[in-house]
Amino acid sequence: MDQETFNFDSFQGLQNNPSSYSADKVSSLETDMGLLRQELVLIKARMKTLEDASGLFQAKKPSHSGLAS
């Protein structure tokens, strides 16, 4: 989905006055929301992957606890 295709004002208007929107417009907004939900799932998965990779990196760092401060 192109970033410009989702119009937040239209979605807000739909919530405030649903009878003013055609079935096509409602369907289009519902499709956009579905795509945004899919993007959110992918972003969360990427964040989890980065957190896991970060944890592995932290675990492999040598310990310097024996050095004098």
N, C-alpha and C positions, 0 to 999 in steps of 0.2 A: 504494500500500500504506500502510495506516495504521501509524504507528510502533508502536502497541501490538500489532499482529498478529504480529510476529516475536518469538519467545521464545528468547533466547539460551541459557537453561538447557536448554530442550528440545533445541536443536541440539547443545549440548555432551553431553547425555545420549545422543543418537543416536550421536554419535561414540564414546562410551565403551561403550555397550551396545546395538548396533543391533537385536538380536533382541527387545528389549523394546518396540519401536514397531510399530504397525500400518502396513499399506501406505498407508492414508489419511493418517496422521500424517507418514510419510516423504514422501509426495507433496506434502503441504502445506508441509513444511519446504523441499523442493526448489524449490517454486514461490516461496516467500519468498526463498530464496537467489538465484534467477534475477532477481527484482524488485530485490533489493539490488545485484546486478551491473549491471543496467540503470541504476539510480540512480547508481552509481559512474561509469559511462561518461558520464552527463550532467554530473555534478559536474566530472569531468576536462575535459570540453569547455567548461564555463563558466569554469573556471580558465584554460584556454588562451586563451579569448576575452578575459578580464580582463588576462592577461599581454600579449596583443597590443595591447589598447587602451592599457595602461600604457606600452608601448614607443612607441606613436605619440605619446602625450602627452609623454613624455620627449624625443622627437625634435623636437617643435615648441616646446619651451621655449627662450626666447632665451638666447644665451650671454652671460654676464657676465664672461668671462675678460679683457676689455679694461679693466675697472674697477679702480681702485686699491683695494687692500685696507687 
